[in-house]
């Protein structure tokens, strides 16, 4: 193998990361990383053709900074191919891997179908010797294999042996190891396998006799759901153990990667699965590729929604997982669906949310000439220094800030919707988001009814000892005498509904500052959502906003209120469009002031300018240094961006997309320990990295 300077640098970076992860400082700081881990995932349609593969290498040689790794998909369709065909392809892949090594890149294999995604190209798929997964109502997922079948396990040994013998630097397991596969062309969702064999395994977890009818009638029972999730997690963990054993029997130190999405229906057991992929002694390397859906740029909020999904996934990984390449996928690979600028910005956003690199799956799946994609590869190469710098400064430190309450045991993918709503509206206001509850860093939570609905009274009391921003829907459940009866902790309750002509009026209050008297009209006649009047059930509730009609007459005394309860918790209840449309200056400023009040001036930082900026902060290192990312999520530049940081440092270094550094000195400090730093400009849809050394 010819070792290029770039390849040696990457190996050295990974070596330093591994040393740091086992050093005495590991309990205080996360591993220091020297550069981002960047990969391009290459379709079978490209690498299987000599001319196209040569063109691919020529493109990467022209832009050598674009990637460190070239990762080969085993196939382009989403149903498992035959063992014989996969073995035949691995023979050619061994040759391709050698060629990639000769050009100075690492090379690996991404098996697209371990279990199978959904029915596609069924005539060329594996035969009926391996049973397909079955849903609870008896339907067969023709494109998905049952993971608990012994013939399936024999297949895993055979095909993973073939891949390991191709001598890759790593092997990735794609995200078909999951539930929810599409069963037919209509996209009907499937579920975990309930074939006769799986039912026998699942039955061992129950103290009562079960069958499919029993499960169908008890699907709302959290105990039943928990047992199903445990069974699913066990099934996948057993599969990962077999994959790990098979690969490392041939290549003892080969890293194994796994791709995920949000996995509520499988128990979200990422830490368990990652440790299984690390081997029985936990000393091998596991890679991770968190993902989600953002395939085209017509809805840019989807980019940040995916980043928040990824942040939640990363938060559950053990610190030993150092290589975390976000999925960047432009499916179905029509070039104008997502520009090169948006594609590279997506990588930055996911790094801000917790990744240490990116895996670009952006090249054609058709027979177009690859030079049509040259601009995409060139843009990745151009932005690569920023990726590297961001990963250097952010490392694996966790994100800190406001925590939208969620748990991996929430029980259903449906709970993703309220969590996403809670997260997105606040991140756009320049309030940093935490993805994991860190008691020493996070004391403000965003609370939904979905989270409350499966908690005990004692668990909810602990929530209301913190700073809580919530809506009346959640408060009604907390106050309900039949559930929690926590009116003394919420301070507010239902005071009526307003269905038409409601306008929020910001009232005189220290938190509202100079914005008193301003209004926020979200036009109920268009966006049909009731406004809730809040009844003050305790004397020390304070009004931040009232409701008026179009004649200016008051129709509710309080629609946004705050309260400090006997346990020391601070509560804000918002009855007027509480989870969105914070896009005018007065409301955005009020929200930030509320968050700071709820935190008792412990929120680590926030944006204090009128702007639509997504903002991430990382936990400080042992020496007090820290870093973060701000992305201007609008089409206009923002000048003189005020960033408030709770720090004793007098200056921060701000890096633009070109990695040009500007040192910004604090222009103001307040009695609570916050300092204001004015960033000269953030361009439209561009990030800045700020570092406080």
C-alpha angles and dihedrals in degrees: 000000000000111000113213123200089251093053093048090050091052094049090048091050092052090046091053090048092053092047090051092048092061099035124112088255092061091097090056104036137022119242116289111238122202099201145358120273106236127185137172116213111217125206125233089243089066106038095042091061116073096211095046093046090052089050090051093054091047090054094050091045087055090053103029094168092060095086146004095200141037112207120195123215111220091220144353101231128072106234120081114267122217120285090241093054093048091050090050090052092050090060090060091041090059088058092046091050091053090051092050090050089053089059092053101257132119114241135203145166126250110198105209097193121040092142098359133252109230139324110296129140091001094172090067097041130103117288133252094274087098114055118237124236115269130210126226092260092053102259118143122231098217094192098047128074124217106252095209098059118110092223087055091053090051088052091052090055091049101046097039089049089054091051094047090050089058086072100235121171090234141354125225124206108211125226095266087100090091145084126257098063119170110255101194143001092280090067096242106174121241129200143210113320116275099179117142093267094049090047090057091052092045092048090064089070093058131078090207131058111267138192134166092276090054092051092046092054093045101045091115091055108104092210092055091046091049091054091049090050090049090051091050093048090048091051093053094042089053089050092050091050090054092047091049093049093047097049097042093047084070101029110022098193102036113134114236121206133197130198121218145176129190104313110188092141091057099047094260088252097168095141091053094047093045091053090049089054088051089065134244092299095043092233101114128089123260121190124203134206112190115194149163141169120305107125104151138023106238090102107040095182084070089069093060092039087059090048090055090049088051092047090056091049093049091048090067096052121102114248090247089074100090104159106070112164114185117225110250105186128173096184127202083027101231102154100224094053092081124016125225089248093055092043092056093041087055090058090053093048092052091047088053089053093054113287124126096208145344140256110213115211095174109116125104125289089194132069096268118135111265094230087078085070096048093104090056093053091043092053092051089052091048092052095041095096089058091049089052094047093048092051091047092054100036099038114164096318110137123251114255133198135070113006119216098211112247138137134198087239093060083117105223141054085229088075088066090078098065092040091053092047092051092048104044100051093054098042090058091058093060095260111138117239127220118204097195131043108250109179094204093049109026123061101146120075135183109224130204131183089242090065094046094048096079102035133103121242090252092053091050092049088058090053092053091054088071133060106288130190111188148141133251092258090066093040092053089057092046091050096045109117089214093058120022108340092205100150091130089061099043098042092201139071145170113314102168141289133269113202103178141032098009120158125182114233118195109225134210108283135131091247091056095051114177093351095081110130095027119124139218115204116188095174108236090202087069105027099040107210125130120242114227122218110215120227113213107228095174127049099236097060111125126207120232099168136017131191127247132177129231091277091056094250117141114249098173129022094209131023096148116038140166130209139178110214132209092262091058095255120139118219134193118189117192118195097175117077090313100181107048153013097063089151105121122084097243096050094042090052092047092051092051091048090050092051092049091049092047089052093050086234092307098114101117096225147322143187112269099191131093097258144112100248129155107216134194130183127189127215112265124257122244090270092054096254117135143165142205145176132237121192121194100226097192141076096247127071116250116220128200095012109196114216117187114206129179099229142119091223118112098213145022131205114234120199122197126207090279090053091247108155125224119183110217120196122210111265097191141010130193136209092263093061100258120137126199119225119189113214106203096224145341113201123224113287092356132118135225124204115214122196129190106196 
